[in-house]
Amino acid sequence: MLFLSLLWLTIGLLIGGLAWLARCAPSSWQRLAWIWLPVLGAVVACAAGWLGALLLGNLLSTALTLWITVLSILVLPRVVDGIRGFYTRFSIKRV
């Protein structure tokens, strides 16, 4: 399982790095997107890999990790940016 964990972390770092090279980060992340996307990819890949190993077994967990990591790298930054924008637009200003 140590080998699989390292493989999942590597997959996550590679997918996050490719997403950064493809400029898939929201505009508010441009200063630190080079570190946030690979870290997000590594965390999601490790979590998806362990969840896939528990639910589907070791054989299919790597394929599940790949798909979940790609999907989350494309969706999660935009969701976080949208939530942040929603709260800044409709925040209550204290006097």
PyMOL CGO cylinders between C-alpha atoms (Angstrom):
from pymol import cmd
from pymol.cgo import CYLINDER

trace = [
    CYLINDER, 0.00, 0.00, 0.00, 2.98, 2.31, 0.45, 0.3, 1, 1, 1, 1, 1, 1,
    CYLINDER, 2.98, 2.31, 0.45, 3.79, 1.98, -3.24, 0.3, 1, 1, 1, 1, 1, 1,
    CYLINDER, 3.79, 1.98, -3.24, 0.19, 2.71, -4.19, 0.3, 1, 1, 1, 1, 1, 1,
    CYLINDER, 0.19, 2.71, -4.19, 0.10, 5.75, -1.90, 0.3, 1, 1, 1, 1, 1, 1,
    CYLINDER, 0.10, 5.75, -1.90, 3.25, 7.13, -3.49, 0.3, 1, 1, 1, 1, 1, 1,
    CYLINDER, 3.25, 7.13, -3.49, 1.81, 6.39, -6.93, 0.3, 1, 1, 1, 1, 1, 1,
    CYLINDER, 1.81, 6.39, -6.93, -1.40, 8.24, -6.10, 0.3, 1, 1, 1, 1, 1, 1,
    CYLINDER, -1.40, 8.24, -6.10, 0.53, 11.23, -4.74, 0.3, 1, 1, 1, 1, 1, 1,
    CYLINDER, 0.53, 11.23, -4.74, 2.62, 11.30, -7.91, 0.3, 1, 1, 1, 1, 1, 1,
    CYLINDER, 2.62, 11.30, -7.91, -0.49, 11.11, -10.08, 0.3, 1, 1, 1, 1, 1, 1,
    CYLINDER, -0.49, 11.11, -10.08, -2.02, 13.99, -8.14, 0.3, 1, 1, 1, 1, 1, 1,
    CYLINDER, -2.02, 13.99, -8.14, 1.10, 16.13, -8.43, 0.3, 1, 1, 1, 1, 1, 1,
    CYLINDER, 1.10, 16.13, -8.43, 1.33, 15.47, -12.16, 0.3, 1, 1, 1, 1, 1, 1,
    CYLINDER, 1.33, 15.47, -12.16, -2.33, 16.24, -12.81, 0.3, 1, 1, 1, 1, 1, 1,
    CYLINDER, -2.33, 16.24, -12.81, -2.12, 19.41, -10.72, 0.3, 1, 1, 1, 1, 1, 1,
    CYLINDER, -2.12, 19.41, -10.72, 1.03, 20.47, -12.55, 0.3, 1, 1, 1, 1, 1, 1,
    CYLINDER, 1.03, 20.47, -12.55, -0.58, 19.85, -15.92, 0.3, 1, 1, 1, 1, 1, 1,
    CYLINDER, -0.58, 19.85, -15.92, -3.64, 21.84, -14.84, 0.3, 1, 1, 1, 1, 1, 1,
    CYLINDER, -3.64, 21.84, -14.84, -1.37, 24.72, -13.83, 0.3, 1, 1, 1, 1, 1, 1,
    CYLINDER, -1.37, 24.72, -13.83, 0.43, 24.59, -17.17, 0.3, 1, 1, 1, 1, 1, 1,
    CYLINDER, 0.43, 24.59, -17.17, -2.94, 24.61, -18.96, 0.3, 1, 1, 1, 1, 1, 1,
    CYLINDER, -2.94, 24.61, -18.96, -3.94, 27.68, -16.88, 0.3, 1, 1, 1, 1, 1, 1,
    CYLINDER, -3.94, 27.68, -16.88, -6.98, 25.98, -15.35, 0.3, 1, 1, 1, 1, 1, 1,
    CYLINDER, -6.98, 25.98, -15.35, -6.79, 27.98, -12.12, 0.3, 1, 1, 1, 1, 1, 1,
    CYLINDER, -6.79, 27.98, -12.12, -9.26, 30.80, -11.43, 0.3, 1, 1, 1, 1, 1, 1,
    CYLINDER, -9.26, 30.80, -11.43, -8.03, 34.33, -11.92, 0.3, 1, 1, 1, 1, 1, 1,
    CYLINDER, -8.03, 34.33, -11.92, -7.92, 35.00, -8.18, 0.3, 1, 1, 1, 1, 1, 1,
    CYLINDER, -7.92, 35.00, -8.18, -5.39, 32.17, -7.71, 0.3, 1, 1, 1, 1, 1, 1,
    CYLINDER, -5.39, 32.17, -7.71, -2.82, 33.44, -10.22, 0.3, 1, 1, 1, 1, 1, 1,
    CYLINDER, -2.82, 33.44, -10.22, -0.20, 34.40, -7.65, 0.3, 1, 1, 1, 1, 1, 1,
    CYLINDER, -0.20, 34.40, -7.65, -0.07, 31.02, -5.87, 0.3, 1, 1, 1, 1, 1, 1,
    CYLINDER, -0.07, 31.02, -5.87, -1.70, 28.71, -8.41, 0.3, 1, 1, 1, 1, 1, 1,
    CYLINDER, -1.70, 28.71, -8.41, 1.63, 27.01, -9.13, 0.3, 1, 1, 1, 1, 1, 1,
    CYLINDER, 1.63, 27.01, -9.13, 1.58, 25.50, -5.62, 0.3, 1, 1, 1, 1, 1, 1,
    CYLINDER, 1.58, 25.50, -5.62, -2.16, 25.21, -4.90, 0.3, 1, 1, 1, 1, 1, 1,
    CYLINDER, -2.16, 25.21, -4.90, -3.09, 23.06, -7.89, 0.3, 1, 1, 1, 1, 1, 1,
    CYLINDER, -3.09, 23.06, -7.89, -0.43, 20.34, -7.38, 0.3, 1, 1, 1, 1, 1, 1,
    CYLINDER, -0.43, 20.34, -7.38, -1.11, 20.24, -3.63, 0.3, 1, 1, 1, 1, 1, 1,
    CYLINDER, -1.11, 20.24, -3.63, -4.85, 20.00, -4.26, 0.3, 1, 1, 1, 1, 1, 1,
    CYLINDER, -4.85, 20.00, -4.26, -4.21, 17.25, -6.78, 0.3, 1, 1, 1, 1, 1, 1,
    CYLINDER, -4.21, 17.25, -6.78, -2.02, 15.29, -4.39, 0.3, 1, 1, 1, 1, 1, 1,
    CYLINDER, -2.02, 15.29, -4.39, -4.49, 15.53, -1.50, 0.3, 1, 1, 1, 1, 1, 1,
    CYLINDER, -4.49, 15.53, -1.50, -7.47, 14.57, -3.64, 0.3, 1, 1, 1, 1, 1, 1,
    CYLINDER, -7.47, 14.57, -3.64, -5.57, 11.74, -5.33, 0.3, 1, 1, 1, 1, 1, 1,
    CYLINDER, -5.57, 11.74, -5.33, -4.47, 10.26, -2.01, 0.3, 1, 1, 1, 1, 1, 1,
    CYLINDER, -4.47, 10.26, -2.01, -7.97, 10.48, -0.55, 0.3, 1, 1, 1, 1, 1, 1,
    CYLINDER, -7.97, 10.48, -0.55, -9.55, 9.05, -3.71, 0.3, 1, 1, 1, 1, 1, 1,
    CYLINDER, -9.55, 9.05, -3.71, -6.99, 6.27, -3.83, 0.3, 1, 1, 1, 1, 1, 1,
    CYLINDER, -6.99, 6.27, -3.83, -7.61, 5.15, -0.28, 0.3, 1, 1, 1, 1, 1, 1,
    CYLINDER, -7.61, 5.15, -0.28, -11.37, 5.40, -0.73, 0.3, 1, 1, 1, 1, 1, 1,
    CYLINDER, -11.37, 5.40, -0.73, -11.12, 3.44, -3.97, 0.3, 1, 1, 1, 1, 1, 1,
    CYLINDER, -11.12, 3.44, -3.97, -8.95, 0.79, -2.32, 0.3, 1, 1, 1, 1, 1, 1,
    CYLINDER, -8.95, 0.79, -2.32, -11.51, 0.37, 0.44, 0.3, 1, 1, 1, 1, 1, 1,
    CYLINDER, -11.51, 0.37, 0.44, -14.52, 0.24, -1.87, 0.3, 1, 1, 1, 1, 1, 1,
    CYLINDER, -14.52, 0.24, -1.87, -13.22, -1.39, -5.07, 0.3, 1, 1, 1, 1, 1, 1,
    CYLINDER, -13.22, -1.39, -5.07, -9.94, -3.05, -4.16, 0.3, 1, 1, 1, 1, 1, 1,
    CYLINDER, -9.94, -3.05, -4.16, -6.38, -2.36, -5.19, 0.3, 1, 1, 1, 1, 1, 1,
    CYLINDER, -6.38, -2.36, -5.19, -6.88, -3.18, -8.85, 0.3, 1, 1, 1, 1, 1, 1,
    CYLINDER, -6.88, -3.18, -8.85, -9.42, -0.48, -9.70, 0.3, 1, 1, 1, 1, 1, 1,
    CYLINDER, -9.42, -0.48, -9.70, -8.38, 2.14, -7.17, 0.3, 1, 1, 1, 1, 1, 1,
    CYLINDER, -8.38, 2.14, -7.17, -5.74, 3.74, -9.41, 0.3, 1, 1, 1, 1, 1, 1,
    CYLINDER, -5.74, 3.74, -9.41, -8.20, 4.24, -12.27, 0.3, 1, 1, 1, 1, 1, 1,
    CYLINDER, -8.20, 4.24, -12.27, -10.72, 5.72, -9.86, 0.3, 1, 1, 1, 1, 1, 1,
    CYLINDER, -10.72, 5.72, -9.86, -8.00, 7.99, -8.46, 0.3, 1, 1, 1, 1, 1, 1,
    CYLINDER, -8.00, 7.99, -8.46, -7.14, 9.25, -11.92, 0.3, 1, 1, 1, 1, 1, 1,
    CYLINDER, -7.14, 9.25, -11.92, -10.73, 10.13, -12.83, 0.3, 1, 1, 1, 1, 1, 1,
    CYLINDER, -10.73, 10.13, -12.83, -11.64, 11.72, -9.50, 0.3, 1, 1, 1, 1, 1, 1,
    CYLINDER, -11.64, 11.72, -9.50, -8.45, 13.79, -9.45, 0.3, 1, 1, 1, 1, 1, 1,
    CYLINDER, -8.45, 13.79, -9.45, -8.96, 15.14, -12.96, 0.3, 1, 1, 1, 1, 1, 1,
    CYLINDER, -8.96, 15.14, -12.96, -12.58, 15.99, -12.21, 0.3, 1, 1, 1, 1, 1, 1,
    CYLINDER, -12.58, 15.99, -12.21, -11.80, 17.64, -8.90, 0.3, 1, 1, 1, 1, 1, 1,
    CYLINDER, -11.80, 17.64, -8.90, -8.89, 19.68, -10.29, 0.3, 1, 1, 1, 1, 1, 1,
    CYLINDER, -8.89, 19.68, -10.29, -11.23, 21.08, -12.93, 0.3, 1, 1, 1, 1, 1, 1,
    CYLINDER, -11.23, 21.08, -12.93, -14.22, 21.69, -10.63, 0.3, 1, 1, 1, 1, 1, 1,
    CYLINDER, -14.22, 21.69, -10.63, -13.01, 22.48, -7.09, 0.3, 1, 1, 1, 1, 1, 1,
    CYLINDER, -13.01, 22.48, -7.09, -11.03, 25.68, -7.82, 0.3, 1, 1, 1, 1, 1, 1,
    CYLINDER, -11.03, 25.68, -7.82, -14.00, 27.20, -9.62, 0.3, 1, 1, 1, 1, 1, 1,
    CYLINDER, -14.00, 27.20, -9.62, -16.39, 26.22, -6.84, 0.3, 1, 1, 1, 1, 1, 1,
    CYLINDER, -16.39, 26.22, -6.84, -14.10, 27.75, -4.20, 0.3, 1, 1, 1, 1, 1, 1,
    CYLINDER, -14.10, 27.75, -4.20, -13.71, 30.91, -6.27, 0.3, 1, 1, 1, 1, 1, 1,
    CYLINDER, -13.71, 30.91, -6.27, -17.48, 31.14, -6.78, 0.3, 1, 1, 1, 1, 1, 1,
    CYLINDER, -17.48, 31.14, -6.78, -18.18, 30.74, -3.07, 0.3, 1, 1, 1, 1, 1, 1,
    CYLINDER, -18.18, 30.74, -3.07, -15.56, 33.35, -2.22, 0.3, 1, 1, 1, 1, 1, 1,
    CYLINDER, -15.56, 33.35, -2.22, -17.05, 35.75, -4.77, 0.3, 1, 1, 1, 1, 1, 1,
    CYLINDER, -17.05, 35.75, -4.77, -20.57, 35.14, -3.46, 0.3, 1, 1, 1, 1, 1, 1,
    CYLINDER, -20.57, 35.14, -3.46, -19.58, 35.99, 0.09, 0.3, 1, 1, 1, 1, 1, 1,
    CYLINDER, -19.58, 35.99, 0.09, -17.62, 39.08, -0.91, 0.3, 1, 1, 1, 1, 1, 1,
    CYLINDER, -17.62, 39.08, -0.91, -20.52, 40.40, -3.00, 0.3, 1, 1, 1, 1, 1, 1,
    CYLINDER, -20.52, 40.40, -3.00, -23.18, 39.82, -0.36, 0.3, 1, 1, 1, 1, 1, 1,
    CYLINDER, -23.18, 39.82, -0.36, -21.18, 40.39, 2.79, 0.3, 1, 1, 1, 1, 1, 1,
    CYLINDER, -21.18, 40.39, 2.79, -22.62, 42.49, 5.57, 0.3, 1, 1, 1, 1, 1, 1,
    CYLINDER, -22.62, 42.49, 5.57, -20.61, 45.61, 6.11, 0.3, 1, 1, 1, 1, 1, 1,
    CYLINDER, -20.61, 45.61, 6.11, -20.11, 46.40, 9.76, 0.3, 1, 1, 1, 1, 1, 1,
    CYLINDER, -20.11, 46.40, 9.76, -20.21, 50.00, 10.81, 0.3, 1, 1, 1, 1, 1, 1,
]
cmd.load_cgo(trace, "trace")
